[in-house]
Amino acid sequence: MFLSLFELKRETTWVAACITLLLNVGCAVLHPVAIPASPKHIPTELVDDSSSSIEFGRRLPIVDGIGWCLGIPDKLLLWDRRVSNHRISEDTVIVMADYLAQNDLSHIKVRANQYAPLEDFKRLRKNTTVAWPWRYSIGLVSVAGEAILPGRLFGGDHFNPYTQTIHLYSDIPAIALHEGGHAKDFARRKYQGTYAAAYLFVPLWHETIASRDAFSFLEDRGEVERIKEANRILYPAYGTYLGSGIGSLASGASVPIYYGSVLAGHINGRLLSRSYDQD
């Protein structure tokens, strides 16, 4: 069915408003702001010096090949072939390890393209910083979801606060730092289960904090090329959350608003990166 002139005008207006919003406030939204180092609420049961904080999944060419193909939509959305490529390089690992060490996140486990739901269930039980009603409701569902729909196939870099685990499937340092930002943000929260539940309703708040911290980490290290890369990745990624939020309020225009926000993120990120070349 063809859209009426009024409907087309309305949807175009929503897209234009969304793009204008992100282009005008994007610089302010994701400017570098470090997450405070204290206080910290860390489950001592998860601090285990006998095991590595970063573990890797065994190379499975067929499985990872399927995962690479399933990740094509995300690659196109963020316009980077390293998204959900299921092969984490030493470069990304070093950045992630440095971030964890600098922020004293010894309780965090990073699973680089690894499928380990049973181990995550054990971590769920030990994570006393999240109250048991949250752990054995939403937390249990999150672990079950990762078991049934493994990121090893479907991708989806994320931090699971119920198991204090970062799952990486993309070989992009900016994404790794963003997920590290989530871990650092949760570590300072006293009521982590409630804060995790709030993410289901207002994820944009959590995403803003994590991205700002990632930019702060890179700025403190003076890594201009990584900052430019973060601009190109984190701004369109931020656009997905912004577009989803605005789209949920606009009946019939959620799809164009979503993709309009992502496009705006790409434009804004590249404009910001270009400003470094002009300095």
Summary of the structure (lengths in Angstrom):
residues: 279
radius of gyration: 19.1
end to end distance: 50.1
largest distance: 65.3
contacts: 902
relative contact order: 0.17
helix: 65%
strand: 5%
